[in-house]
Amino acid sequence: MQVRLQGKCVQCPTNCVSCDSSNEDLAHMFFTCPLAMQVWTTTGLWNDIQQEVTDTSTSSEAIFLWLQCLTLDLTSRVLVLLVCFGAYGSIVNSK
């Protein structure tokens, strides 16, 4: 997300607040950051997500295609998890 902010002329570091490496874009925040991979692995969803990420061209496309394959209950839980990821990033970035 830091990369998008800089694209809008907001001065901020582009490194990830969780792992302090790479540029923090959507793909990193949700899929390639070690913290994100750990969360997906802990929930037992990493193998499915990893497949969608390799089969699609954008992070958004991967998320939406993957959500279409889930049951309603699991989709709800994943959406909550994604919102928490976003909220965590916002809280950490505001400090």
C-alpha positions in Angstrom: 0.0 0.0 0.0 3.0 2.3 0.6 3.8 2.1 -3.1 0.3 3.3 -4.0 0.6 6.2 -1.5 3.9 7.3 -3.0 2.2 7.2 -6.5 -0.2 9.8 -5.1 2.8 12.0 -4.0 2.5 11.0 -0.3 5.9 10.8 1.2 6.3 7.6 3.1 8.8 4.7 3.2 7.9 1.8 0.8 9.2 -1.0 2.9 6.8 -3.5 4.6 6.0 -2.6 8.2 5.7 -6.3 9.1 8.9 -7.7 7.6 10.9 -4.6 6.6 11.7 -5.8 3.2 10.4 -5.4 -0.3 8.0 -2.8 -1.6 4.7 -3.0 0.3 2.2 -3.4 -2.6 -1.0 -5.5 -2.6 0.8 -8.6 -3.7 3.3 -8.3 -0.9 0.8 -7.4 1.8 -1.5 -10.3 1.0 0.7 -13.0 -0.5 4.5 -12.7 -0.4 5.1 -11.1 3.1 6.2 -13.8 5.5 3.5 -12.7 8.0 0.8 -13.1 5.3 2.1 -16.5 4.3 2.2 -17.6 8.0 -1.4 -16.5 8.5 -2.7 -18.2 5.4 -0.7 -21.4 6.3 -2.1 -21.3 9.9 -5.7 -21.1 8.5 -5.0 -24.0 6.2 -5.7 -21.9 3.1 -2.2 -21.2 1.7 -2.1 -24.0 -0.8 -5.4 -22.8 -2.4 -4.3 -19.2 -2.4 -0.9 -19.9 -3.8 -2.5 -21.7 -6.8 -4.7 -18.7 -7.5 -1.8 -16.3 -7.2 0.2 -18.2 -9.8 -2.7 -18.6 -12.2 -3.7 -14.9 -12.2 -2.0 -11.6 -13.3 -3.1 -9.3 -10.4 -3.6 -9.7 -6.7 -7.2 -8.5 -6.8 -8.0 -11.0 -9.5 -6.5 -13.8 -7.4 -8.5 -12.8 -4.4 -11.8 -12.6 -6.2 -11.3 -15.9 -8.2 -10.3 -17.7 -5.0 -13.3 -16.3 -3.1 -15.7 -17.6 -5.8 -14.5 -21.2 -5.0 -15.2 -21.0 -1.3 -18.3 -21.9 0.7 -20.3 -19.0 2.1 -19.1 -19.6 5.7 -15.4 -19.8 4.7 -15.8 -16.8 2.4 -17.1 -14.8 5.4 -14.2 -15.8 7.5 -11.7 -15.0 4.8 -13.2 -11.6 4.2 -12.9 -10.8 7.9 -9.2 -11.9 7.8 -8.6 -9.7 4.7 -10.2 -6.7 6.5 -8.0 -7.4 9.6 -4.9 -7.4 7.3 -6.0 -4.0 5.9 -6.8 -2.6 9.4 -3.5 -3.8 10.8 -1.6 -2.1 7.9 -3.5 1.1 8.5 -2.8 1.1 12.3 0.9 0.3 11.9 1.3 3.0 9.2 -0.4 5.7 11.3 2.2 5.4 14.1 
